[in-house]
Amino acid sequence: MKVLTGLLVALLAPFGAASQSIDSKHLALDALMDLDVQLSTVTRRLRVAEENAASIYVLPGDEIKRSGVTSIPQALSLVPGLQVRKIDNNNWAVTLRAVAGRFSSRMLVLVNGQSIYDAVDGGVNWESLNTPLYDIERIEVVRSNGGLSWGNNATNGVVNIITKHSEDTRGLLSTLEVGSELTNAAIRFGKDLNSLGSFRVHAFSKNLRESNNAHFSITPNDSNHTQGIGTRFDLNLSDSVFVLVQGEYQNIDISNVVLAPDLLTNATQFNEDSETRELFNFAVRLDHIIDNNTSQVFQLTYNNEEYDSFYFEDEQEDVSIDYLISSQINAFQFDFGLNYRNIGLTLTNNDYLTSLNNLDILQYYSAFLQAQYEHIPSQVSVSLGSKVERNSAIGWQHQPSAKVMWKVNEESTLWGSISKGSRFPSFTEMDLSFRAAGIPFGNFILAQIIQGNKDIQAEQSVSKEVGYRYNASRWDIDLSLFKTEADNVLTTDVAINPPSLFIQTFVSDGRLDTYGAEAFVDWQVASWVNTELTYSFAKIDYDLSENLQSPTGENSKVEQWLFKTSLQLSDAHSLFTTARWERGDAYSTDDYYALDVSWQWQISENLQFSATGNNLFISDRVEYANTRQLFVVPSFIEPSYVINLSYFFE
């Protein structure tokens, strides 16, 4: 990795960093509709965005660039309705239509359709998700149950990060970011392979500095040093057969403050920890156009991750095989898919963490079928489908879905859906036992043990949604209402065994009702001014017996106002602002307001400069203080700045 870092410095030193000229003036869904961009995340079939019976939002790569964000979680804060809370410089809490936790397992996250769900912790390791932002074509966000198309753990929604075709990234690109919290450098090279296709390779180095202040009045320890390399090949084997091959390797060194007990006295300690991770992923996908009405896709993915810290050491291997065939016969559209996934875990037991039942493998089998019928062509369509899925530890689950859409006129569309989803428990919830911070009990400090349960069940939820969409030349409006009722919700059963033990056992005995609303308005004020105002609200109600508690929160509500403005000041200058107001009692924090401003200057055809200020005009704040999330010690979020230089050689 020292060689990689040296190569980056040598290549970047002469000229800084790159980007193509700005051309899109719209912020999100309306522009994509106007450009006839198609969504793949809702149904796994390419469809025009406005023809999907779901609450959707598309974040274009151009907006990600204009906003000046430096990470994928920060980019997701631009998406209405997404709960994005920064815990410290490494850790984030992100979810949809729920209370976000460090590991949120009701929202499925994909990269080019490939799941990055961590089966050990039950969620996403955001600090390890380093897909280059300049290579992202768009991020599709489905704010509704995606279980039919994508399977378990998509009960509240799906985020699909779609990267650019290598044909669109030819040439040499370099980027350099320097700011109050980071120094990042990256380089990418793309080239044609004549008639065979195209490819690209990239390398990057990310360095995050420690925060200035941490919660609990302790010294912060949240730096991050990451190096990575990756490649993508897009091959045209014939006029009807296309192959995508991609792979990436990362080496990550992360510092953390870990909340852990003294093994003798059980007293809570703040331990400075240095984590190391090595990640490798590889994917190959074959697309075959059989005829004008039928196509099929085959995909094979492999992921390997090694993790080492003072309290946790493991290796995960994840192999997944997918097959999908889509066909259209007159007014009927059919999609059929199969999936097999094998997740292996090698865990090293220690004084803090042990395996209860030596569970070291999970296997998933699934099949889905969906059919759409246009009762009145281009006006009324009905979609029915179901997915059956088996987990080797839990058994079979059934996830049906029904959707209807009515195009009232050229501008207005009504839609509704009802669907069932499943959330499968993680390795931690089924098999692991670990020592957590001690619990004061009279004159004693009890040892706190949190342990898995091999008899835990999959969470079952039923979601009902209705929505209205209006699309005109200068206005776009998107409204939706939702309610989700979930059974077998993950909770912990608390038992006190004096004089020494406080035991929490994961069980699936809770019930959860969530309901809310989302409103989106986009207004093209003038050819050079675009604004977007959104509001989202969610109410979370648990039904728990006295001895149960939720690992992530209690009865609560969350509200969000998001206002974005894009100004094309001249051919060379643009300004992008984001104002966000977060309100709610779910995170044990105060309500807060955040303002981010980014200025882009196209110095020449190939050279671009940007300056971004985040959290302007605010005092330091904590965004996440839910201590039920284990080992999490938050830092204070402060105003920050970053400048970016971009240079592009064609």
Buried (B, 14 or more C-beta within 10 A) or exposed (E): BEEBBEBBEEBBEEBBBBBBEBEBBBBBBBBBBBEEBEBBBBBBBEBEBBBBBBBBBBBBBBBBBBBBBBBBBBBBBBBBBBBBBBBBBBBBBBBBBBBBBBBBBBBBBBBBBBBBBBBBBBBBBBBBBBBBBBBBBBBBBBBBBBBBBBBBBBBBBBBBBBBBBBBBBBBBBBBBBBBEBBBBBBBBBBBEBEEEBBBBBBBBBBBBBBBEBBBEEBEBBBBBBBBBBBBBBBBBEEEEEBBBBBBBBBBBBBBBBBBBBBEEEBEBBBBEBEBEBBBEBBBBBBBBBEEEEBBBBBBEBBBBBBBBBBBBBBBBBBBBEBBBBBBBEEEEBBBBBBBEBBBBBEBEEEEBBBBEEEBEEBEBBBBBBBBBEBEEEEEBBBBBBBBBBBBEBBEEBEBBBBBBBBBEEEBBBBBBBBBBBBBBBBBBBBBBBBBBBBBEBEEBBBBBBBBBBEEBBBBBBBBBBBBBBBBEEEEBBBBBBBBBBBBBBBBBBBEEEEEEBBBBBBBBBBBBBBBBBBBBBBBBEEEEBBBBBBBBBBBBBBEBEEEBBBBBBBBBBBBBBBBBBBBBEEEBEBBBBBBBBBBBBBBBBEEBBBBBBBBBBBEEEBBBBBBBBBBBEBEEBBBBBBBBBBBBBBBBBBBBBBBBBBBBEE
